[in-house]
Structure formats: structure tokens, C-alpha cells
Amino acid sequence: MVFDLNSLVRENIRDLAPYSSARSEYAQDAQIFLNANENAFGSPLPEDCSRYPDPLQTTVKKRIAALNNIRPSQIFLGNGSDEAIDIVFRIFCRPGQDSAVICPPTYGMYEVAANINSVDVIRADLTHAFQLDLTAVKESIRDDTKLILLCSPNNPTGNLLDRDAIIELLREFSGIVVVDEAYVQFSDQMSWTASIGTYPNLVVLQTFSKAWGMAGLRVGIAFANEQVIDLFNKVKPPYNVSTTAQRLVLDALDRRDQIEQTVEHIRTERNGLESWLSGRRSVQKVYPSDANFLLVKVKNVEPLYRSLIEQGIVVRNRSSIALCDGCLRITIGTPEENQALRNALEAYETSFIY
């Protein structure tokens, strides 16, 4: 495989002059800033937020880089991972001309982002074991295919995709391979961030929404080689991560021990709930999970789903997507929430005639 980033990038993006913000033009210390048309009198809020945030999130990136043994220039921060997904389409795929490969069942935002950017979606379904069908993926690749998007651990199935299969695609595909690791902290797998120096066509996505418990902040991460990250920074809005979000991410990074303990609690609850569900007469199969949720194939999925709703418990019905007929996706909650789920399922089984 010969990877040529310059030829892969859309011509208009390659020639794009990014917006030059006031904060990026002068990022040094000064006593008085009168260059950005900010309100110097401040806001009515107790926390000062009258100044624009650092457009490149320099301090946050330095901390993340140190934790991952990479360089800050290999990191992009965005308004959730969804922004990074959208940007990767805008950089590499010409609207109405190029295509991307996805492997259902998978995270639905890949297809939504493709549709928004008028990019043709090619589907190469996972196997019934929820692993990559390498033959199908390779046969799906066309001359106009610029992206392959993979989720590992996968959503909604919860399992890790085979690492050797991903490596084979990285070596043989001349476009960009995106590996979305939103749930990687709940698994035992080494992050793909360690491989961005080896594979120039690799983009790794992570998020502060899952293990870090900060979904409301909307902070996602993309890791890639410097040339790819430079393109991300050209395309992104100038102030895409707020001052408050940057400050709170730094606060969370100071509490890594607490996050690790929380992840272990979730894994313990996941394993316990998996064992309990496996013995229920309404359950046909509980799929192995490396994430903070379980995919559960049940008998009579619609009545069970409605029963849980009526008892105040909301899970995700995934029956309508590829290979997930009759399946519910159940997020791991607190011990009290998980017990409430057990009680609700027992109540359903008592009342339902099979």
C-alpha cells in the first residue's frame, strides 16, 4: 500500500486558508486585550467567561499527550467525537463523488455524517460473530473509497474487533482508516494511539463522554499523525471547545485514580449483570462486552421493551439494525439501577406467558 496524503485530501481543503482568529494571531501574555471584540465588562455569571477560549486547547493537549506518550501536535480536540467524524468526511471525501465503508452493526453517526456530506456509504456487514469480514470489506473498496470507519469496542455489539484484521486493512488500504475507541477504557486492549506513528493513514477517536463521565461537556479526541491533525485544525471552527470544557477536562485529568476506580466498578457491575441475565428465561443470549453496556438477545423483544418502559426503565431497542434482531442494548448503571432492572425483568417474566 502506498499512502499519499496529499492526493487523498480534497483540493479545496488542501488549498484552504483557515480562519485566523484574534486569539490565534496573538496568543502571548499581555495586560490588556482589545483585539477580539470581547465584552471587557464581563458577564453576569459568577465564573468569568467573557474571553474566547484557547482555539487549539494547548494546555489540555499537553496533558493528554503526556498520558498517551505522544506529541500534542498529534491530537485534535473537538465538540464531541461527532465533530471529528464530520471533519474527516469533509477533509477527504468529495461530495457526490467519493465513498466510505462502514461495517454494520456499528455507530449510526458514521452514516449520518456521510449523508450530510453527500458521501456514498458502502456496507460490509460484520460476521455473525460481530467480527470484520475482511473479504467483504476489501471487495467493497472502490477507486473512490476514501474512508473505512471501524468501532472497537463496537457499538452496539460491545466487542473488540480483531486487531490483526484492522492491521491488514491499515497496510493494504490507501485511504484513511478510522478506529473509534469511545469505549476502550472498559476493555483490556491497548489503545490504537500507540500505532499512529506506525500507520500514517490511522485516525483514532476517543471521548470524555463514556469512562470519564462527562458527556454533557461534549469533548472528543482524534489522534493521528501531525499532517492529518493540521488538516483537522484548518477545517474546524476557531473556538470549538469552550473555556469551561477545557478547564473541567483539566480538573478531571487530575482525578485519574477516581476515573479508574469508576471504570472498575462498571466492569464489575457489567460482569455481574451479564451472569444474571444469562440465566433468565426471557433471555436467549448475552453477547460478550468490552464496553459499558451489554447487547442482549431476548424473546419477544417488543413486549419486554414496553414493559421496561412502563416500569420507568429505558433501554435501547436495536432490533431494527443489521444482525441485531430481537436485541436490546442495556447500559450498565449504578448497583441500584441495575437492581431495579433485575426487579423489572423478574416482574415481566412473572406476568408474561411464553
PyMOL commands that set and color helices and strands:
alter all, ss='L'
color gray80, all
select helices_A, chain A and resi 5-8+11-14+22-25+58-68+72-74+80-92+109-116+134-140+163-172+184-186+192-195+215-217+226-235+243-253+256-278+301-310+335-351
alter helices_A, ss='H'
color red, helices_A
select strands_A, chain A and resi 75-78+99-102+120-123+145-151+176-180+202-207+220-223+283-286+293-298+316-317+327-331
alter strands_A, ss='S'
color yellow, strands_A
deselect
rebuild
show_as cartoon
